[in-house]
């Protein structure tokens, strides 16, 4: 189903954003503004995960 494929693509992109934001947070440890903004990105990413998690789990059911 095409919508299932898009859901999994979206999920993969969210995970990519999460990895990048975590890396930014680590790299920006000497720059407080970078750390704060990376944490904001992570918070927004978490909301995306929460919004999508039930759909991903449901689409993986047989």
Secondary structure, DSSP 4 states (H G I P E B T S, - for coil): -HHHHHHHHHHHHHHHHHHHHHHHHHHTTT-HHHHHHHHHHHHHHHHHHHHHHHHHHHHT--
